[in-house]
């Protein structure tokens, strides 16, 4: 074995244990003093909170932001020149999706009458009082309109007239109307049935109602917001219909859904904290055995540590206050994913408390309290430091991401784990020294009065052979993160031999089970063969899941399943199947007089029309194509003159029936020429996240290949950008984490083959988590990416310690495996089960984000425990010990 940091750390913490004893009151009180100061940052919670999904869940420098900016700059939102579908800046609106109650055709007269009744009620009857109470504002007062006319969902009246009189207009899909005035139906109706001969609409199963509201100045925006919530209340609680069903959303709906997610966390956190508190308090009490034959048990009120358990629990809370408050003092934005962090901190903090309590109980009670603190910190300090630093490093690496939501989560988590570690080494360690003095003076653990010496019988460690004297260890006061084989290492210099702790846990009943029952059983030839077969099955399942993973955090997954907007997003998929519009802008228009330039422009249009995600020429809306149709109707010769391509074109744009549409698609320069213009392409098959990703990538590539500085945009592009970067970002961050863990493994276990074995184990665990989370219905998205990063840190705990115990044991491979399981079988099982216990309450929350976190962490702990207790020991027993290049000094 080569250079190792562990002896240096052990020496440092041996010294620090004495420092903790001497300055115990300062270390105990100082964190309590600075926590309120750091907690001042929580005052800015509301100011720093960011719930906008387009910001939280999309890359910081996402391409959609530049594309959106291009369209917003060329076609800014103007109150009195607003046309639906021509602007992307609407920040106040209500959108209702209507279907018939029987799921049939909405073109039936009674269905359209009911939809129109709903439409008219919202337009005329929903009112918002002004601040002075003098007026009630209706939709007509607050709407975004064109030349003082509000849009009133005229397509419903058009469908009613069509139903009553027969088709008076062309209902070709997605572009209907007539040659002079095209009407785009793709955004008005969905789930359609077409006539196979002429592609006209026969049936539609869903339609939309739009209500766009003014958003400036601030007072008007507030009134529009009030209108949105009035409409929400009406649709949720007042409007009833047996004829139609509907779903709806307004601008704040998604943010409100995220906020509702956060509100549901608090009661679940309280439940989780209470459950773990009871578990910790139960573990804190020690039973002593006395009486004839040692058959009676009483509580040992001196050695029990309920106050220490309470201190450890409080440590997690003040760590959260300090970690969150510190980040907010620095002005770091807060988002809804951060509400997961408290569940992590309580599990990490409680595990650390178990480590330190277990190490304290394993020291010799005859030693001075200061020496016991030194020995406790020498063993626990190394284990707590390594695992906390590993967690901090995992989150620090997670900060290196393009997604703000993940970046801010990792920053808050990193800060909280840091304070949890610091407070564990100061506040909690100081209190342990204080309570250690109480124990040394035979004081009651709750009332602190001295108990007579004859009532406190020292526990003879050798009496444990007769029965379960020390119950504390059996109840879980050892955890995965403790290096229980530390006595195999040489002690630091200056530590006298008589300071070695007594080996008490060797007689522990649970330890006996792993050493005398479990280890021999798993080392049987037939069992090892079965384990190898099980691992093959595990690997096949993991690779199957990895090969079939799904990407993307769908908008409906941001809210609970019972939130009203979840149904809205499901209904919207009926419109995404066919008909949504891609906007294409020509920022450097060609000279239309030149026939070659005209042909190149047509080639640009065809490039977008001829793809698997677009509907072809029948879905294109472009003034240039309509003008060509107009010239064709006139049998006009396409002369290459100013008269045809400037004067006549300008006249047609001004007086055609669709002049308002074309005016909203063209930007003129100071000379009256074209500065920029746009056209729309009908899309199809963009329902699933992977389709969004592929379509966005392909359409952008087409735009980049065209002349004239072409840009494209669709409302789904913000989420598509997340889908595009999530896989490479995950691979990069996981790769960096694995490299860092490899370095740590080499520093702690300077046997290169052993370090490689640890890394292979970590990769196996991570592949299993990734594969089986897919089988369990979890997509690769921002939330699962966070969990995968965390799983690496947990995987280190669940694999590295068993390998280290193997390396530092004696004998051949099988004997070493038995020794490793004897020491670490129970800590691995207890560590995984306590973490699962802490997060189990999350399974009751009906929200994808929360369930994703639960599933990935549950898989990590379960798969990690199976590796640590079954797969790794079996494989270690098969490999000859000489392969690990273990030096004798390691023993």
Secondary structure, 3 states (H helix, E strand, C coil): CCCCCHHHHHHHHHHHHHHHHHCHHHHHHHHHHHHHHHHHHHHHHHHHECCCHHHHCCECCCHHHHHHHHHHHHCCCCCCECCCCCCCCCCCEEEEEEEECCCCCCCCHHHHHHHHHHHHHHHHCCCEECCCCCCEECHHHHECEECCEECCCHHHHHHHHHHHHCCCCECECCEEECCCCEEECCCCEEEEEECCCCCEEEEEEEEEEEEEECCCCHHHHHHHHHHHHHHHHHHHHHCCCCCEEEEEEECCHHHHHHHHHHHHHHHHHHHHHHHHHHHHHHHHCCEEEECHHHCEEEECCCCCCHHHHHHHHHHHHHHHHHHHHHHHHCCCCECHHHHHHHHHHHHHHHHHHHHHHHHHHCCCCCCCHHHHHHHHHHHHHHHHHHHHHHHHHHHHHHCCCCEHHHHHHHHHHHHHHHHHHHHHHHHHHHHHHHHHHHHHCCECCCCCCECCHHHCCCCCHHHHHHCCCCHHHHCCCCCCCCCCCHHHCCCCCCCCHHHCCCCCHHHCHHHHHHHHHHHHHHCCHHHHHHHHHHHHHHHHHHHHHHHCCCECCCHHHHCECCCHHHHHHHHHHHHHCEEEEEEEEECCCCCCCCHHHHHHHHHHHHHHHCCCCECCHHHCECHHHHHHHHHHHCCCCCCCCHHHHHHHHHHHHHHCCCHHHHHCCEEECCCCCEEEEEEEEEEECCCCHHHHHHHHHHHHHHHHHCCCCEEEECCCHHHHHHHHHHHHHHHHHHHHHHHHHHHHHHHHCCCHHHHHHHHHHHHHHHHHHHHHHHHCCCCECHHHHHHHHHHHHHHHHHHHHHHHHHHCCCCCHHHHHHHHHHHHHHHHHHHHHHHHHHHHHHHHCCEHHHHHHHHHHHHHHHHHHHHHHHHHHHHHHHCCHHHHCCCHHHC
